[in-house]
Amino acid sequence: MKMPSTVTFDFYGTLVQWHEGVEAAFREILTRHNKAAADPAPLIHAFHAEGRRLRDAPPWKPYREVLRESLRLALNHAGLAMCPADIDGLIALLSALPAHADVPDALAALRQKGFKLAAISNTDDDLIAGSLPSLGLALDTVITAQQAQAYKPDPQLFRFAHATLGVTPDEVIHVAASQPLDMAVCKALGIRAFWVNRRGEVADAQWLPFIEVKDVAEAVRAIVRGAIIR
């Protein structure tokens, strides 16, 4: 395999605080519906499940529409009716998520070593834009599902990203927090990958090979010293 020239990243959960933002948004929603003491976990689970179903069902639809409909359905499951403030608040929070604390220095270290840096994300261009400044530097390229008209785990999103970057899969390292969305595609396309396990999940052998790390900083240290799958 060629030596890698480019490091691509999943964005939400890997570089920025997706899970924290979603939880904060749903706590606000429950408070708005006079259920501040309720556990947001079941609602969040339904929201994610509906989101996956909507993304995977043709025809392709913008992520903003996926968010709106998955929130409406999740609230319906809980016997609640979505109001405009619910979706507006969710989108506002998810449009300005901060980076994880380890990310800015890690990205800077890769840039210093000459790697091209890019994000590949299941989102719309305008939704991701507000979170990019928290990374501490400008990525070379930001590839979204909106641009490719495809959502992970459809390999088309990665193929579009690689064509845009002018690289082949064996010139890339991918760093991501999702096994079924990202590690699955890396396995299918032969992309060397780091799985960022920030949440203490269990590695699933069906998506190997990948290197498991606790955060982006650990992945970057391995990349810099050349400890990558060949």
N, C-alpha and C positions, 0 to 999 in steps of 0.2 A: 504494500500500500504506500501511497505517496505521503510525504510529511505534511501535516495539516498546516494550512495557511489561514484558516477561518474558524472562528468559534461562534456557533449559533446558540441562542438561548430561547427556551420557552420564557414567556414574560410573567404571566400571572401565577403567583405562588413560588416561582423560581427567583425572579429578580425583584418583584414588588409584592407587597403584603396583601394578597388576594383574600385569603381565608379570614384574616383579621378585619379587612374592609367589609366583607360580606356579613360577618357576625355583627359588626357595628351597625350596618344598614338594617339588618333584621331586628335588632334590638330597638332601633328607632321606630320601625314599622309596628312592632308589637306594642310599644308605648303609645303610639298614635291610635291604636285600636283598643286602648285601655286594657292591655294584657302584658303590662311591663314585667310581671313576675313569671311569665311563661318561659319555658325553655325554648330557645330559638332553634335547637338542633333538628327537630322533626321538620320544621318549616324549611330550613336550609337544605336538608336532605331531599325534600320534594322539589325544591327549586332547582337543585343540581340535576336530579333525575329527569325532570321535564326539559331542562335545557339540553341535556344529551339527546333526548328523543327528538326535539325540535331541530337541533343542528344536523342530525343524521337523516332526517326525512326530507326528500326532495320536494320541491325545488329549493335551491340555495336561497337563503334569506339573510338580510343584514343582522349582525349581532345585536344591534339595538332592538330589533323586533323580537329576537329570541329572548332577550332579557325581559322585555315587557310581557310577552305571552307566558313565559315560564314563571314569572312572578305572579301573574294573574291566576294561573292554574294552581300554583302552590298555595296561595291564599284561599282559593276555592276549596282545596282539600281540607283546610282548617276551618271552613265555614265563615271565611272573611271575604269581604268585597274590596277589591283593589280601588284605591282612590288616586287621583293624580299625584298627590304628594308622596305616595309610596314609591312609584316608579321614578319620579323626579329625584327623590332623595337617594334611591339606590344608584341611579346613573351618576349623580353628582359625586357620591363617595367613590364609585369604581372608576371615575374619570380622573381622579387625583390621588391614586394610591402611592404611598411612600415606598422607597426601596427598602429591602432588608438591610440591616446595619452593615453586614459584611460585603455588600455588593459594590459600592463605589470604589473602594480600594482594590478589590479583586479585578474589576474591569480595567482600572488604571494600570495594574500590573501586566495584564495581557496586552493592552495598547502599547506599553513601553517595550514589550518583546516583539512588537511588529505584527501581531495578529489582527486580521480584519474581524470586526465584531458586528453581529446582527441579531435581531430578534425575529422569531417566527411565532405568530400569535393568532389564536382564535378570536379575533376582534375586528372592529371597524377602525379606520384611520383616525377619526376624530376622538374615539373613546380612549385610545392608547396615548394620544398626544399629551394629555395633561399629566401623565405619570412619568413621562420620559425625563424631565429635568431632574428628578430625584436621583437618577443614576449617577450623576456627577460628571458625565461626559456624553458627547453625542455619539450614538452608535453609527457605524458606517451605513447600515441599511436597516429599515424596519419593514418587515413583510407581514401583511395581515391577511386574514381570511377574505376580507373584502376585496383585496387586490387579486387574489387567486381564485375567488369564487369557490372556495373549498375549505372545509374545516378538518382539522385533525380528528381522527387518525387517517383521513384520506391522504395518501402519499402525494396527491397532486399539489398540496400546499407546499411540501418540501421540494418537490421538483420545480415548482415555480420559483421558490426562494433560491435554489441553487442556480437556476438559469439567470435570475436577476443578478446574483452575486458573481456569476461567471466561474463557478467552481463545479467539480464533480463530487459525488458523495464521499469518495476516499480522500478528499482534500479538506474535509470538515470534521470537527468535533462538535457534538450537540450536548448541551447541558440543560436538563429539564427535571421538573418535580413530578411529572405524571408518567406512570408506567403504561397504562392502556392508550394514552393519547400520543406520547412521544417515543417511549422506548419501543413500542410496537412498530412504529414506522422506521426507527433506526435499525431494528432487526431486519425488517423487510428490505430496506435499501442498502444495508451494509455500512451504516454510518457509525463511527466510533462514538460512544456515548457515556456520559456520567449521569446517574440518577441521583438527584438531590433529595434526600430523605429528611426533610425538616421536621416531619410530624410523627416520627417513630413508627412508620408503616412497615409492613413485611414485604420483602422482595419476592416477586413472583418469577419463578424460574422460566416460565414460558416466554418472557421477554428478554432473557439473556442472549448475547453477552452485553453487559454494561458494568461500569464501576460504580459502586454505591459510595456516596459521600454525604456528610451531614449538612453541608451548606455550599454555596458557590465558592467561597474562599478556599475550601479544601479541594474542590475540583481544579481551581486555578493553580494552586500549588503543585498539584500532580501534573497538570499540563505543562507548566513552566519547567519542571524537572524532567519532562519527557516520559512520565509514567502513564502511558496511554495504551489502549488495546491496539494491537497491530494485526 
